[in-house]
Amino acid sequence: MKNYRNSDSAVNKYACGLENTVACSVISAEDEYINEFFDMPEQAAKERRRRKLAEQALDTLTETQRRRYILHHAYGQTTREIAAAECAHFTTVHESLQTAERKIKQFLENG
């Protein structure tokens, strides 16, 4: 493992010069997609805000709730399919999804 304590190292030079850099970012693949898909900058900005809000809403869930919510709503898996894949009881998955939906609704209403 390389020791980066030396102030002359490339890492330190890069980090030390970073605060003086005006434009030092690379456009993400997601932003590139949004820019190509939406004609108007206002539409692209609105889509970015929508995606950020969705991510924040998902962040209110536990890891298990998040996984189940995404499997159900994004991938169309039924509650029974999720339960079978996780070797969990149908009722447990169903209640987990209901709780996740309540949390997301509450976040969006207060949001």
C-alpha positions as CSV (number, residue, x, y, z in Angstrom):
1,M,0.0,0.0,0.0
2,K,1.3,3.4,-1.0
3,N,1.9,6.0,1.7
4,Y,0.3,9.3,0.7
5,R,1.5,11.4,3.7
6,N,4.2,13.1,1.6
7,S,2.9,16.6,0.7
8,D,4.5,16.3,-2.7
9,S,2.4,13.3,-3.7
10,A,0.0,13.6,-6.6
11,V,-2.9,13.0,-4.3
12,N,-2.0,15.9,-2.0
13,K,-1.2,18.2,-4.9
14,Y,-4.6,17.4,-6.5
15,A,-6.5,17.8,-3.2
16,C,-4.7,21.0,-2.3
17,G,-5.3,22.6,-5.6
18,L,-9.0,21.5,-5.7
19,E,-10.2,24.6,-3.7
20,N,-8.8,26.8,-6.4
21,T,-10.5,24.9,-9.3
22,V,-13.4,26.7,-10.9
23,A,-15.0,23.9,-12.9
24,C,-13.8,20.5,-11.8
25,S,-16.7,18.1,-12.3
26,V,-17.6,15.5,-14.8
27,I,-21.2,15.2,-15.9
28,S,-22.7,12.0,-14.6
29,A,-24.3,9.4,-16.9
30,E,-27.7,10.2,-15.3
31,D,-27.3,13.9,-16.0
32,E,-26.2,13.2,-19.5
33,Y,-29.3,11.1,-20.1
34,I,-31.6,13.8,-18.6
35,N,-30.0,16.4,-20.8
36,E,-30.5,14.3,-23.9
37,F,-34.0,13.2,-23.1
38,F,-35.5,16.6,-22.1
39,D,-35.5,19.3,-24.7
40,M,-35.7,22.3,-22.4
41,P,-33.3,23.1,-19.5
42,E,-36.4,23.7,-17.3
43,Q,-37.6,20.2,-17.9
44,A,-34.2,18.7,-17.2
45,A,-34.0,20.7,-13.9
46,K,-37.5,19.5,-13.0
47,E,-36.6,15.9,-13.6
48,R,-33.4,16.2,-11.5
49,R,-35.5,17.6,-8.6
50,R,-38.0,14.8,-9.1
51,R,-35.3,12.2,-8.9
52,K,-33.7,13.8,-5.9
53,L,-37.0,13.8,-4.1
54,A,-37.6,10.2,-4.9
55,E,-34.2,9.2,-3.6
56,Q,-34.8,11.2,-0.4
57,A,-38.1,9.4,0.0
58,L,-36.5,6.0,-0.5
59,D,-33.8,7.0,2.1
60,T,-36.5,7.1,4.8
61,L,-37.0,3.3,4.4
62,T,-35.1,0.5,6.0
63,E,-32.9,-1.5,3.7
64,T,-35.5,-4.3,3.6
65,Q,-38.4,-2.0,3.0
66,R,-36.5,-0.2,0.2
67,R,-35.6,-3.5,-1.5
68,R,-39.1,-4.8,-1.4
69,Y,-40.6,-1.4,-2.5
70,I,-38.3,-1.3,-5.5
71,L,-38.9,-4.9,-6.4
72,H,-42.7,-4.3,-6.2
73,H,-43.1,-0.9,-7.8
74,A,-40.1,-0.7,-10.2
75,Y,-39.8,-4.3,-11.3
76,G,-43.5,-5.3,-10.9
77,Q,-42.9,-8.3,-8.6
78,T,-46.0,-9.4,-6.6
79,T,-45.9,-9.6,-2.9
80,R,-46.0,-13.4,-3.1
81,E,-43.0,-13.4,-5.6
82,I,-41.0,-11.3,-3.2
83,A,-41.9,-13.4,-0.2
84,A,-41.0,-16.6,-2.1
85,A,-37.6,-15.2,-3.2
86,E,-36.8,-14.1,0.3
87,C,-38.2,-17.2,2.0
88,A,-40.4,-14.8,4.0
89,H,-44.1,-15.1,4.9
90,F,-46.5,-13.3,2.6
91,T,-48.0,-11.2,5.4
92,T,-44.5,-10.0,6.5
93,V,-43.7,-8.7,3.0
94,H,-47.2,-7.3,2.7
95,E,-46.9,-5.3,6.0
96,S,-43.4,-4.2,5.0
97,L,-44.7,-2.8,1.7
98,Q,-47.6,-1.0,3.5
99,T,-45.2,0.5,6.0
100,A,-42.9,1.6,3.2
101,E,-45.8,3.2,1.3
102,R,-46.9,5.0,4.4
103,K,-43.4,6.4,5.1
104,I,-43.0,7.6,1.6
105,K,-46.5,9.2,1.6
106,Q,-45.7,10.9,4.9
107,F,-42.3,12.2,3.6
108,L,-43.9,13.6,0.4
109,E,-46.7,15.3,2.3
110,N,-44.3,16.9,4.8
111,G,-41.7,17.4,2.3
